[in-house]
Amino acid sequence: MPQGPSFWFDTRIYLAVMAAFLVIISYYNHYAAILGAILLYALYLYGRERYTMRQKEVNNYLETVGRSVDNAAVQAFTNLPLAIVIVDQQGIIYWRNELLSEWVTESVEPGESLAAIWPALPLEKMTGKDGQLKFEAGQQHYDIVHRAVDHELTVFYISDVTGLESYRASCCQIQTVLAYIQIDNYDDALTGLNESQRTTILGEVNRMLAEWMTELDGHIKKYSEDTYIAVLNRLALDRLMTDDKFEILDRIRAIQAGNKIPVTLSIGAATGEISIAELGQRAQAGLDLALSRGGDQAAVNISSKVQFFGGKAKAVEKNTRVKARIVAQAIRELIDQADSIVIMGHAGEDFDSLGAAFGVAKMVRHMGKQVHIVVSQPGMAMDKLSELLLDYEEFRDLFISPMQAAFLGNSKTLVFVVDTHRPELVAAPDVLARAERTVIIDHHRRAETIIPNTLLVYLEPSASSTSELVTELLGYFDEKIELNRLEASALYAGIVVDTKNFAVQTGVRTFEAASYLRRAGADPTLVRHLFRVDFQTMKNRAAIIDNTEMPYEGVVIAVCPADVKNPQVAAAQTADMLLNIEGVRVSFVLFEVEEGVAISARSHGDINVQVIMEQLDGGGHQSVAGAKVKDASIDEVKARIIDIVDSYIKESAIHESNSAARSEKTR
């Protein structure tokens, strides 16, 4: 082992000590001292020579080790299994290793822009910042870690993770999908049929479902008269969502066997990286959600994100009133247990919301309890009713503002929410957030969001209006209850406005509710007075109609001018008027609001505007819906509506042609 400078230093100390002894010896024997000095000098020369040689060996060793380390470092840096690119603030390549050139087809040289190689790479969000993102270019997947060196340069460490992503995708494709399938109108579809017809329908449903699941390489099992459970994989589900669009709903609906009521299915499916138990709960929740939205649709839960498919058929009116009777008695018990009651509808109340609130307030007042109706803001409907309230002393303190409602309530206060079930749409969100006891009465198809922790939810999408539901509840609440002229007329107005004078979404129970209200004193003349508008309102409607265009046959889109007062009311009324035009199937009226653009959508029922509005984060009913698009312009929202409607019409045309083809084959 080579020795360092300390060895030669110690040797010289020893030689110095020996020289001192030779000086002492010279006093006694000069010849011995001279001989010792010669030997000492020779030893000195030998030691220095050895030291020089060893020093050279040490230097050579260190140089060899240094060169080896440098070469290894260079080789390791050059042959790293990741590409390294240094770019400036503009994305111009300052330096790169050779691996990047191997990953892309064209040559990559310093001075070129990285955007020229990967145009979709968001360089402006990466240069000068630390972070990480996954990026896809063609068939390749990359993981990019970017680190800012200084204010000018940024280093990109790029890993090719195509293999990992491919493995992840293959694992995702074999994820388990659990689905619950139910014939949602089993009793109604089979009513009035003989045993042979019933067997034929159910046999055809079973055959279609079995063939459908065979096509998907899945397994289906019937476990009750009207309910099935199915297991398939994520690859098949993706095919259903993208290509098939759950066409099985249309195939089942096309079954004909002597009954005018078609068979419809509701499906709840769930998948994701969760346990089988959790999958079962989410699939059941999806089925409940599909049923509460009127049926004939699929609700797919993928990692807690719900998507809806279908929902083209009208909700079938239920002939039985058992549920209404049970709900009425449950409401009676809840009112009896409460100290006070607060009622609210959706913000920007209409006659259906106010009429339903009047009806619920009548139940509460009939039981001698304190009640208040929270109104979000003055509007046309409320202004019209306010003129009539002056003649009724008992209604003097009935209506309050959200600010006044904030001082009411305790743990035993019962909150009724009518004509909506979405917490973001209520008239007084703060009051609802503090409520511990809540009841929902609504006729809209259930949205993905719903008021949580409610005591009772009465959601009937087949009903024409919430006023119709409340009118039925009044009949079962107490036989001795008596409505006055204003209460009956307010409920009647709610039915009239949502059915467009009994023209849409109207069934037998709608007319029976209207008959009950007429017997109770509802005045059609008073209702007509509530719907009368002034000259300026008519001019506003005319201005909106003047800004109307028809991008497709049967589809009209109008824009409300910015100077129109009460644009929400004007837009809704004009959307209804546009349906009176010959050939118009669906209408959309857009108007600007503080947060962006709002939309009022209407149809005759053959086009489901709720499904269309849900794609814009809105909702509503099959023939009446709306949405609010934040941070968008009128032109942007109009373009999005045209694209959505175009896809909807094309998809409906495909399903209709497929149904017609299947009908031809079965003849």
VOKOLVEX-903238 format. One record per residue (C-alpha): y, z, x; residue in one letter. Coordinates in steps of 0.001 Angstrom, whole numbers. Each point is the difference from the previous one (the first is absolute). Layout:
[[Y, Z, X], 'A']
...
REM end
This chain:
[[0, 0, 0], 'M']
[[3402, -944, 1548], 'P']
[[2081, 2978, 1046], 'Q']
[[3724, 358, -604], 'G']
[[2945, 959, 2270], 'P']
[[-867, 3720, -106], 'S']
[[-3004, -637, 2294], 'F']
[[2176, -1460, 2820], 'W']
[[2566, 2756, -448], 'F']
[[-2652, 2713, 447], 'D']
[[-1429, -1829, 3049], 'T']
[[3388, 9, 1717], 'R']
[[313, 3718, -527], 'I']
[[-3353, 511, 1721], 'Y']
[[1091, -2227, 2943], 'L']
[[3237, 1957, 344], 'A']
[[-1927, 3272, 192], 'V']
[[-2282, -1501, 2654], 'M']
[[3069, -1204, 1972], 'A']
[[1355, 3545, -45], 'A']
[[-3259, 1294, 1461], 'F']
[[156, -2687, 2781], 'L']
[[3463, 1237, 981], 'V']
[[-1405, 3504, 407], 'I']
[[-2992, -1327, 1998], 'I']
[[2363, -1908, 2360], 'S']
[[1248, 3350, 1388], 'Y']
[[-3480, 761, 1225], 'Y']
[[-1549, -3433, 756], 'N']
[[2115, -3162, 269], 'H']
[[-3000, -2315, 223], 'Y']
[[-1644, 1344, -3104], 'A']
[[3286, -251, -1882], 'A']
[[541, -3670, 1069], 'I']
[[-3541, -921, -1021], 'L']
[[459, 1754, -3350], 'G']
[[3331, -1820, -539], 'A']
[[-1662, -3373, 620], 'I']
[[-2757, 829, -2469], 'L']
[[2536, 1335, -2517], 'L']
[[2061, -3213, 212], 'Y']
[[-3115, -2121, -430], 'A']
[[-917, 2080, -3047], 'L']
[[3511, -507, -1369], 'Y']
[[-226, -3777, 377], 'L']
[[-3424, -59, -1588], 'Y']
[[1182, 2104, -2957], 'G']
[[3075, -2150, -575], 'R']
[[-2104, -3169, 72], 'E']
[[-2463, 1462, -2445], 'R']
[[2860, 1083, -2258], 'Y']
[[1499, -3516, 62], 'T']
[[-3320, -1587, -882], 'M']
[[-638, 2455, -2803], 'R']
[[3517, -561, -1354], 'Q']
[[-634, -3742, -149], 'K']
[[-3271, 622, -1836], 'E']
[[1804, 2207, -2547], 'V']
[[2692, -2613, -557], 'N']
[[-2571, -2760, -395], 'N']
[[-1967, 2122, -2463], 'Y']
[[3082, 749, -2080], 'L']
[[1045, -3637, -10], 'E']
[[-3460, -1073, -1129], 'T']
[[-56, 2583, -2776], 'V']
[[3517, -978, -1092], 'G']
[[-858, -3682, -136], 'R']
[[-3157, 755, -2002], 'S']
[[1912, 2154, -2516], 'V']
[[2753, -2586, -351], 'D']
[[-2510, -2779, -547], 'N']
[[-1890, 2093, -2536], 'A']
[[3233, 870, -1810], 'A']
[[1101, -3615, -79], 'V']
[[-3418, -1141, -1200], 'Q']
[[-121, 2747, -2647], 'A']
[[3522, -792, -1231], 'F']
[[-635, -3753, -6], 'T']
[[-3390, 223, -1702], 'N']
[[873, 2585, -2681], 'L']
[[-1707, -856, -3327], 'P']
[[3419, -112, -1690], 'L']
[[2953, -2318, 293], 'A']
[[3226, 1415, 1415], 'I']
[[3305, -1686, -778], 'V']
[[3499, 1104, 963], 'I']
[[2749, -1437, -2203], 'V']
[[3764, 441, -260], 'D']
[[2022, 804, -3114], 'Q']
[[-161, -3632, -1171], 'Q']
[[-3778, -158, 340], 'G']
[[113, -2178, 3133], 'I']
[[-3010, 562, 2286], 'I']
[[1024, 1695, 3264], 'Y']
[[-3550, 420, 1357], 'W']
[[-3556, -252, -1304], 'R']
[[-3517, 229, 1375], 'N']
[[-2459, -2851, -114], 'E']
[[-2064, 1327, -2913], 'L']
[[2695, -976, -2503], 'L']
[[-327, -3658, 1003], 'S']
[[-3744, 198, -585], 'E']
[[521, 1307, -3554], 'W']
[[2349, -2771, -1131], 'V']
[[-465, -3744, 202], 'T']
[[3354, -886, 1544], 'E']
[[1271, 1060, 3426], 'S']
[[2054, 3174, 88], 'V']
[[2652, 132, 2697], 'E']
[[2856, 2416, 774], 'P']
[[3224, -1143, -1618], 'G']
[[-1708, -1096, -3222], 'E']
[[407, 1802, -3315], 'S']
[[-2936, 2043, -1281], 'L']
[[1022, -1109, -3509], 'A']
[[-945, -3576, 963], 'A']
[[-3594, 1191, 482], 'I']
[[-173, 2378, -2987], 'W']
[[2799, -899, -2465], 'P']
[[-1046, 2688, -2496], 'A']
[[305, 2829, 2557], 'L']
[[2937, 2256, -1071], 'P']
[[1640, 147, 3456], 'L']
[[3298, 1339, -1357], 'E']
[[-1816, 3143, -1188], 'K']
[[-1851, 472, 3298], 'M']
[[2346, -750, 2915], 'T']
[[1696, 3082, 1402], 'G']
[[-2229, 2337, -2023], 'K']
[[-3241, 1917, 385], 'D']
[[-2723, -575, -2549], 'G']
[[-3248, -1675, -967], 'Q']
[[-1055, -2645, -2512], 'L']
[[-2917, -2210, -921], 'K']
[[647, -3713, -36], 'F']
[[-2009, -2991, -1191], 'E']
[[363, -3473, 1507], 'A']
[[-2350, -2597, -1400], 'G']
[[-3531, 1373, 205], 'Q']
[[918, 2587, 2633], 'Q']
[[1092, 3593, -502], 'H']
[[2088, 1859, 2575], 'Y']
[[1065, 3614, 452], 'D']
[[3405, 174, 1696], 'I']
[[1456, 3126, 1618], 'V']
[[3638, -505, 1028], 'H']
[[1962, 2285, 2309], 'R']
[[3685, -309, 911], 'A']
[[497, -29, 3784], 'V']
[[3795, 120, -171], 'D']
[[2736, -1435, -2187], 'H']
[[-940, -3534, 1013], 'E']
[[-3779, -224, 421], 'L']
[[-3008, 873, -2182], 'T']
[[-3663, 11, 1039], 'V']
[[-2617, -1262, -2455], 'F']
[[-3598, 1151, 549], 'Y']
[[-2091, -2372, -2131], 'I']
[[-3672, 591, -819], 'S']
[[-2248, -2539, -1701], 'D']
[[-1662, 1949, -2838], 'V']
[[-1476, -2986, -1823], 'T']
[[-3541, 1290, 395], 'G']
[[944, 3453, -1272], 'L']
[[1849, -1440, -2994], 'E']
[[-2920, -2280, -798], 'S']
[[-2344, 2992, 69], 'Y']
[[2444, 1986, -2131], 'R']
[[186, -2870, -2507], 'A']
[[-3789, -281, -149], 'S']
[[-255, 3763, -598], 'C']
[[2633, -258, -2718], 'C']
[[-1905, -2802, -1719], 'Q']
[[-3083, 2161, -437], 'I']
[[1888, 3000, -1379], 'Q']
[[-1513, 1274, -3237], 'T']
[[1800, -854, -3238], 'V']
[[-826, 2078, -3074], 'L']
[[955, -1376, -3423], 'A']
[[-188, 1346, -3540], 'Y']
[[-86, -2705, -2701], 'I']
[[473, 731, -3692], 'Q']
[[119, -2080, -3178], 'I']
[[3336, 1432, -1110], 'D']
[[-172, -1121, -3656], 'N']
[[-3722, 507, -569], 'Y']
[[235, 1332, -3577], 'D']
[[2732, -2393, -1176], 'D']
[[-1697, -3088, 1471], 'A']
[[-3329, 794, -1703], 'L']
[[1359, 1179, -3338], 'T']
[[-1249, -2066, -2943], 'G']
[[-2759, -1746, 1970], 'L']
[[-3667, 90, -879], 'N']
[[-2592, 1234, 2451], 'E']
[[-826, -3508, 1222], 'S']
[[3626, -790, 761], 'Q']
[[518, 3334, 1743], 'R']
[[-3073, -596, 2172], 'T']
[[1179, -3512, 830], 'T']
[[3445, 1197, 1140], 'I']
[[-1312, 2894, 2065], 'L']
[[-2719, -2188, 1509], 'G']
[[2588, -2605, 1007], 'E']
[[2220, 2684, 1535], 'V']
[[-2938, 1423, 1964], 'N']
[[-1038, -3473, 1188], 'R']
[[3512, -934, 1154], 'M']
[[496, 3278, 1841], 'L']
[[-3383, -298, 1720], 'A']
[[698, -3595, 1095], 'E']
[[3485, 970, 1147], 'W']
[[-1322, 2829, 2138], 'M']
[[-2751, -2241, 1413], 'T']
[[2678, -2480, 1109], 'E']
[[1713, 2868, 1829], 'L']
[[-3206, 1320, 1597], 'D']
[[568, 3259, -1806], 'G']
[[-1993, 2302, -2260], 'H']
[[814, 978, -3579], 'I']
[[-1621, 2591, -2245], 'K']
[[646, 733, -3666], 'K']
[[37, 3729, -698], 'Y']
[[1338, 201, -3570], 'S']
[[565, -2295, -2979], 'E']
[[3316, -1316, 1263], 'D']
[[240, 1107, 3639], 'T']
[[-1349, -1376, 3283], 'Y']
[[167, 1058, 3623], 'I']
[[94, -2605, 2781], 'A']
[[-204, 162, 3797], 'V']
[[1153, -2828, 2260], 'L']
[[1707, -422, 3366], 'N']
[[3614, -534, 1037], 'R']
[[-571, -3677, 836], 'L']
[[-1019, -679, -3596], 'A']
[[2956, 2035, -1302], 'L']
[[2435, -2002, 2120], 'D']
[[-1471, -3171, -1472], 'R']
[[499, 1389, -3493], 'L']
[[3617, 907, 714], 'M']
[[1066, -3213, 1749], 'T']
[[-2120, -2894, -1269], 'D']
[[-1673, 1222, -3173], 'D']
[[2807, 2193, -1400], 'K']
[[-2677, 1887, -1960], 'F']
[[-856, -3059, -2094], 'E']
[[-2855, 1991, -1547], 'I']
[[2619, 1464, -2362], 'L']
[[693, -3482, -1410], 'D']
[[-3687, -915, -95], 'R']
[[-866, 3069, -2059], 'I']
[[3000, -541, -2284], 'R']
[[-1211, -3551, -740], 'A']
[[-3249, 1240, -1584], 'I']
[[-156, -1086, -3644], 'Q']
[[-2476, 1494, -2481], 'A']
[[1524, 102, -3467], 'G']
[[2643, 2697, 473], 'N']
[[3660, -891, 355], 'K']
[[536, 2897, 2408], 'I']
[[-956, -1084, 3548], 'P']
[[-1946, 2258, 2333], 'V']
[[2137, 1269, 2884], 'T']
[[-821, 1935, 3152], 'L']
[[1840, 2626, 2008], 'S']
[[-906, 492, 3661], 'I']
[[840, 2788, 2407], 'G']
[[-917, -690, 3635], 'A']
[[638, 1978, 3177], 'A']
[[-615, -413, 3714], 'T']
[[1301, 1389, 3281], 'G']
[[-944, 2274, 2845], 'E']
[[-835, 2959, -2254], 'I']
[[-3083, 1811, -1223], 'S']
[[-2227, -1296, -2785], 'I']
[[1084, 2911, -2181], 'A']
[[3647, -971, 437], 'E']
[[-875, -3633, -706], 'L']
[[-1534, 1035, -3303], 'G']
[[3089, 1978, -986], 'Q']
[[2362, -2847, 854], 'R']
[[-2145, -2592, -1769], 'A']
[[-53, 2163, -3144], 'Q']
[[3764, 503, 275], 'A']
[[408, -3770, 299], 'G']
[[-2072, -549, -3147], 'L']
[[2079, 2594, -1872], 'D']
[[3144, -1730, 1226], 'L']
[[-1223, -3427, -1155], 'A']
[[-932, 1390, -3422], 'L']
[[3333, 1792, -414], 'S']
[[1802, -3274, 769], 'R']
[[-1674, -1698, -2949], 'G']
[[-3262, -1143, 1542], 'G']
[[-1161, -3516, 927], 'D']
[[947, 569, 3635], 'Q']
[[-1166, 1319, 3342], 'A']
[[1624, 2781, 2016], 'A']
[[-981, -140, 3680], 'V']
[[694, 3001, 2240], 'N']
[[-1, -887, 3706], 'I']
[[866, 2994, 2183], 'S']
[[2129, 1567, -2790], 'S']
[[1866, -3260, -741], 'K']
[[-704, -1282, -3522], 'V']
[[108, -3690, -957], 'Q']
[[-450, -1407, -3499], 'F']
[[-1673, -3228, -1117], 'F']
[[-349, -1531, -3452], 'G']
[[1737, 1641, -2929], 'G']
[[595, -3304, -1800], 'K']
[[-1479, 1000, -3360], 'A']
[[2018, 1913, -2548], 'K']
[[-894, 3642, -422], 'A']
[[-2250, 302, -3033], 'V']
[[1293, 2247, -2739], 'E']
[[-2290, 2974, -587], 'K']
[[-1074, 353, -3622], 'N']
[[-878, 3676, 304], 'T']
[[2706, 2656, -246], 'R']
[[-2163, 2857, 1233], 'V']
[[1887, 168, 3284], 'K']
[[3382, 142, -1767], 'A']
[[-1187, 2913, -2153], 'R']
[[-1339, 1910, 3025], 'I']
[[3179, -612, 1994], 'V']
[[2180, 1120, -2917], 'A']
[[-1855, 3305, -218], 'Q']
[[160, 490, 3763], 'A']
[[3764, -594, -62], 'I']
[[354, 2526, -2803], 'R']
[[-1754, 2643, 2099], 'E']
[[2109, -775, 3093], 'L']
[[3236, 241, -1990], 'I']
[[-1134, 3299, -1488], 'D']
[[-570, 1436, 3513], 'Q']
[[3380, -1174, 1373], 'A']
[[3282, 1908, -46], 'D']
[[2155, -3136, 18], 'S']
[[-533, -3754, 66], 'I']
[[1815, -2778, 1847], 'V']
[[-556, -3662, -904], 'I']
[[981, -2984, 2135], 'M']
[[-682, -3707, 128], 'G']
[[687, -2568, 2671], 'H']
[[3441, -473, 1520], 'A']
[[2121, -2451, -1967], 'G']
[[-1564, 1030, -3281], 'E']
[[-778, -2626, -2647], 'D']
[[-762, 488, -3689], 'F']
[[-3735, 470, 638], 'D']
[[658, 2781, 2490], 'S']
[[2567, 1713, -2241], 'L']
[[-2054, -491, -3161], 'G']
[[-3099, 1545, 1621], 'A']
[[2137, 2904, 1267], 'A']
[[1324, 540, -3555], 'F']
[[-3571, 125, -1303], 'G']
[[-1181, 2542, 2573], 'V']
[[3126, 2082, -612], 'A']
[[-894, 55, -3707], 'K']
[[-3416, 1510, 841], 'M']
[[1651, 2690, 2114], 'V']
[[2703, 832, -2566], 'R']
[[-2643, 134, -2722], 'H']
[[-1620, 2865, 1942], 'M']
[[3329, 1806, 420], 'G']
[[266, -506, 3780], 'K']
[[3098, -805, 2046], 'Q']
[[118, -3631, 1137], 'V']
[[2334, -2321, 1923], 'H']
[[-145, -3746, 713], 'I']
[[1264, -976, 3459], 'V']
[[1937, -3283, 79], 'V']
[[626, -1584, 3406], 'S']
[[3295, -1727, -798], 'Q']
[[1950, -1423, -2952], 'P']
[[-1328, -3386, -1062], 'G']
[[79, -2342, -2950], 'M']
[[-2996, 1609, -1718], 'A']
[[1335, 3523, 493], 'M']
[[3527, -1007, -1029], 'D']
[[-1306, -1468, -3264], 'K']
[[-2018, 3129, -787], 'L']
[[2907, 2277, 929], 'S']
[[2079, -1542, -2777], 'E']
[[-2653, 1061, -2512], 'L']
[[-627, 3460, 1475], 'L']
[[3407, 1153, -1207], 'L']
[[-1360, 175, -3549], 'D']
[[-2845, 2377, 1013], 'Y']
[[944, 3523, 1004], 'E']
[[-3542, 820, 1240], 'E']
[[278, -2619, 2751], 'F']
[[3306, 1235, 1422], 'R']
[[-1494, 1571, 3179], 'D']
[[-3197, -2040, 147], 'L']
[[1038, -2456, 2728], 'F']
[[974, 1247, 3459], 'I']
[[700, -1558, 3400], 'S']
[[-2231, 411, 3081], 'P']
[[2606, 2339, 1475], 'M']
[[-169, 2279, -3050], 'Q']
[[-3818, -168, 84], 'A']
[[7, 1301, 3563], 'A']
[[976, 3459, -1310], 'F']
[[-2788, 118, -2564], 'L']
[[-3628, 856, 303], 'G']
[[-2421, 2544, 1345], 'N']
[[-3716, 153, 733], 'S']
[[-762, -315, -3727], 'K']
[[2279, -2966, -664], 'T']
[[-1947, -3044, -1227], 'L']
[[1294, -3439, 1058], 'V']
[[-859, -3084, -2056], 'F']
[[388, -3383, 1705], 'V']
[[-17, -2937, -2429], 'V']
[[-55, -3790, 484], 'D']
[[-722, 266, 3735], 'T']
[[-2494, 1692, 2291], 'H']
[[1541, -829, 3377], 'R']
[[1880, 2933, 1592], 'P']
[[2604, -2259, 1627], 'E']
[[1104, -1402, -3384], 'L']
[[625, 3165, -2022], 'V']
[[3458, 947, -1222], 'A']
[[128, 3295, 1928], 'A']
[[-2195, -72, 3145], 'P']
[[1217, 3426, 1162], 'D']
[[-1026, 1641, -3273], 'V']
[[-3399, -1676, 163], 'L']
[[-527, 1107, 3618], 'A']
[[444, 3660, -997], 'R']
[[-2146, -249, -3130], 'A']
[[-3344, 1802, 52], 'E']
[[-1155, -1164, -3460], 'R']
[[303, -3717, -820], 'T']
[[-1254, -2306, -2769], 'V']
[[120, -3819, 173], 'I']
[[95, -2283, -3047], 'I']
[[259, -3674, 901], 'D']
[[-1163, -3478, -1036], 'H']
[[507, -1777, 3340], 'H']
[[-2938, -1016, 2141], 'R']
[[-546, 2602, 2653], 'R']
[[1647, -656, 3346], 'A']
[[-1294, 1137, 3376], 'E']
[[2455, 2911, -34], 'T']
[[-172, 2533, -2825], 'I']
[[1563, 3406, -574], 'I']
[[-2367, 2488, 1684], 'P']
[[-1442, 3258, -1308], 'N']
[[492, -728, -3706], 'T']
[[-1540, 2102, -2758], 'L']
[[-554, -2982, -2297], 'L']
[[262, -3769, 425], 'V']
[[7, -2155, -3144], 'Y']
[[99, -3539, 1376], 'L']
[[-857, -2798, -2448], 'E']
[[822, -3517, 1300], 'P']
[[-1308, -1556, -3233], 'S']
[[2854, 1604, -1979], 'A']
[[3111, -2041, -718], 'S']
[[2378, 2783, 989], 'S']
[[235, 3679, 795], 'T']
[[1715, 469, -3371], 'S']
[[-3195, -1264, -1673], 'E']
[[-2071, 2567, 1924], 'L']
[[2363, 2845, -902], 'V']
[[43, -1095, -3661], 'T']
[[-3812, 263, -93], 'E']
[[167, 3418, 1653], 'L']
[[2490, 1178, -2636], 'L']
[[-2508, -907, -2703], 'G']
[[-2671, 2203, 1569], 'Y']
[[2359, 2724, 1267], 'F']
[[653, 1572, -3397], 'D']
[[-325, -1406, -3505], 'E']
[[3094, 1960, -1061], 'K']
[[2282, -1539, 2615], 'I']
[[2842, -2036, -1539], 'E']
[[2218, -2433, 1889], 'L']
[[3620, -498, -989], 'N']
[[1612, -3428, -287], 'R']
[[1311, -82, 3588], 'L']
[[-3255, 1173, 1612], 'E']
[[-2096, -2510, -1939], 'A']
[[2480, -2798, 705], 'S']
[[103, 820, 3742], 'A']
[[-3803, -227, 220], 'L']
[[24, -3191, -2082], 'Y']
[[2636, -1498, 2331], 'A']
[[-2197, 834, 2987], 'G']
[[-2892, -1963, -1504], 'I']
[[2257, -2912, -994], 'V']
[[1566, -370, 3438], 'V']
[[-3296, 45, 1930], 'D']
[[-1786, -2332, -2402], 'T']
[[3013, -2339, -257], 'K']
[[68, 401, -3771], 'N']
[[-3797, 271, -273], 'F']
[[-554, -3307, 1811], 'A']
[[-1884, 1142, 3136], 'V']
[[-2518, 2722, 917], 'Q']
[[-391, 822, -3683], 'T']
[[-3196, 1245, -1606], 'G']
[[-1199, 1636, -3182], 'V']
[[985, 3447, 1223], 'R']
[[3516, -1268, 752], 'T']
[[571, -990, -3624], 'F']
[[-1597, 3227, -1233], 'E']
[[2410, 1996, 2184], 'A']
[[2901, -2075, -1334], 'A']
[[-1185, 628, -3585], 'S']
[[-155, 3748, 664], 'Y']
[[3581, -68, 1304], 'L']
[[1242, -2042, -2968], 'R']
[[-1541, 2553, -2361], 'R']
[[1672, 2755, 2067], 'A']
[[3415, -1601, -523], 'G']
[[479, -2509, 2821], 'A']
[[2870, -2289, -972], 'D']
[[-231, -3651, 1156], 'P']
[[3721, -375, -675], 'T']
[[729, 2895, 2332], 'L']
[[-2329, -1530, 2609], 'V']
[[1837, -3328, -249], 'R']
[[3238, 1913, 554], 'H']
[[-1435, 1506, 3168], 'L']
[[-805, -3476, 1321], 'F']
[[3378, -1537, -804], 'R']
[[2009, -1092, 3037], 'V']
[[3672, -674, 554], 'D']
[[1610, -3336, 801], 'F']
[[195, 728, 3744], 'Q']
[[-3732, 711, 160], 'T']
[[-727, -3364, -1583], 'M']
[[2266, -1670, 2551], 'K']
[[-1892, 1797, 2780], 'N']
[[-3312, -1305, -1321], 'R']
[[1446, -3486, -185], 'A']
[[1188, 276, 3609], 'A']
[[-3486, 1004, 1128], 'I']
[[-1630, -2814, -1969], 'I']
[[2447, -2411, 1622], 'D']
[[-1427, 1086, 3403], 'N']
[[-3577, -815, -1001], 'T']
[[-2370, -2437, 1659], 'E']
[[-3607, -1051, -663], 'M']
[[-1885, -396, 3330], 'P']
[[-3284, -573, -1871], 'Y']
[[-840, -1030, -3503], 'E']
[[18, 3107, -2161], 'G']
[[1678, 2194, 2667], 'V']
[[3731, 770, -39], 'V']
[[2026, 2042, 2499], 'I']
[[3547, 1117, -749], 'A']
[[2634, 1813, 2066], 'V']
[[2406, 2523, -1473], 'C']
[[3618, -550, 1196], 'P']
[[1446, 2829, 2077], 'A']
[[2865, 703, -2447], 'D']
[[-2273, 795, -2974], 'V']
[[204, 3619, -1168], 'K']
[[-3255, 1868, -627], 'N']
[[-2030, -2709, 1766], 'P']
[[-3296, 1827, -548], 'Q']
[[343, -121, -3783], 'V']
[[1393, -3537, -2], 'A']
[[-2814, -1214, 2255], 'A']
[[-2729, 1548, -2160], 'A']
[[1448, -1398, -3218], 'Q']
[[484, -3459, 1494], 'T']
[[-3554, -38, 1372], 'A']
[[-1187, 570, -3594], 'D']
[[2275, -2766, -1316], 'M']
[[-1255, -2524, 2551], 'L']
[[-3511, 311, -1449], 'L']
[[1314, -1550, -3222], 'N']
[[502, -3316, 1811], 'I']
[[-2650, -2559, -867], 'E']
[[-2712, -162, 2668], 'G']
[[1138, 3086, 1964], 'V']
[[-2929, 2300, 809], 'R']
[[1648, 2436, 2421], 'V']
[[3577, 915, 911], 'S']
[[1587, 1842, 2911], 'F']
[[3602, 1214, 121], 'V']
[[1367, 1193, 3353], 'L']
[[3029, 2233, 459], 'F']
[[1529, 1756, 2983], 'E']
[[-153, 3784, 353], 'V']
[[1234, 2327, 2706], 'E']
[[-3295, 37, 1927], 'E']
[[-796, -3710, -340], 'G']
[[-1164, -2154, -2919], 'V']
[[-1608, 1076, -3292], 'A']
[[-2163, -2181, -2254], 'I']
[[-742, 12, -3729], 'S']
[[-3167, -1957, -794], 'A']
[[-1310, -997, -3414], 'R']
[[-2866, -2121, -1320], 'S']
[[-1823, -776, -3220], 'H']
[[-3056, 1774, 1417], 'G']
[[-1992, -2929, 1349], 'D']
[[1592, 552, 3421], 'I']
[[-289, 3575, 1284], 'N']
[[3475, 807, 1331], 'V']
[[-1150, 3465, 1022], 'Q']
[[-2349, -1509, 2602], 'V']
[[2825, -2233, 1260], 'I']
[[2518, 2854, 212], 'M']
[[-2487, 2266, 1776], 'E']
[[71, -2429, 2925], 'Q']
[[3715, 867, 248], 'L']
[[-728, 3773, -197], 'D']
[[828, 53, -3701], 'G']
[[-2098, 389, -3118], 'G']
[[88, 305, -3758], 'G']
[[-2035, -1567, -2782], 'H']
[[-1830, -3292, -397], 'Q']
[[2934, -1597, -1833], 'S']
[[2882, 2224, 1143], 'V']
[[491, 1006, 3631], 'A']
[[2592, 401, 2711], 'G']
[[524, 651, 3680], 'A']
[[2657, 903, 2538], 'K']
[[-16, -1688, 3404], 'V']
[[1981, 1881, 2619], 'K']
[[2052, -1615, 2778], 'D']
[[-388, -3541, -1330], 'A']
[[2254, -2731, -1344], 'S']
[[-237, -1811, -3344], 'I']
[[-1194, -3203, 1683], 'D']
[[-2688, 1845, 1988], 'E']
[[-1363, 1756, -3079], 'V']
[[88, -3219, -2017], 'K']
[[-2006, -1788, 2696], 'A']
[[-2567, 2816, 53], 'R']
[[-380, -98, -3790], 'I']
[[-528, -3769, 65], 'I']
[[-2720, 370, 2668], 'D']
[[-1772, 2807, -1903], 'I']
[[152, -1828, -3336], 'V']
[[-1229, -3210, 1659], 'D']
[[-3021, 1835, 1432], 'S']
[[-636, 1735, -3333], 'Y']
[[74, -3260, -1986], 'I']
[[-2211, -1836, 2492], 'K']
[[-2514, 2855, 52], 'E']
[[-45, 130, -3817], 'S']
[[-529, -3776, -165], 'A']
[[-2953, 248, 2398], 'I']
[[-1614, 2779, -2028], 'H']
[[548, -1907, -3264], 'E']
[[-1575, -3149, 1427], 'S']
[[-2943, 2005, 1340], 'N']
[[-462, 1676, -3371], 'S']
[[132, -3370, -1757], 'A']
[[-2577, -1422, 2400], 'A']
[[-2308, 2944, -576], 'R']
[[401, -380, -3768], 'S']
[[-987, -3684, 243], 'E']
[[-3105, 915, 1966], 'K']
[[-1143, 2557, -2546], 'T']
[[304, -2326, -2991], 'R']
REM end
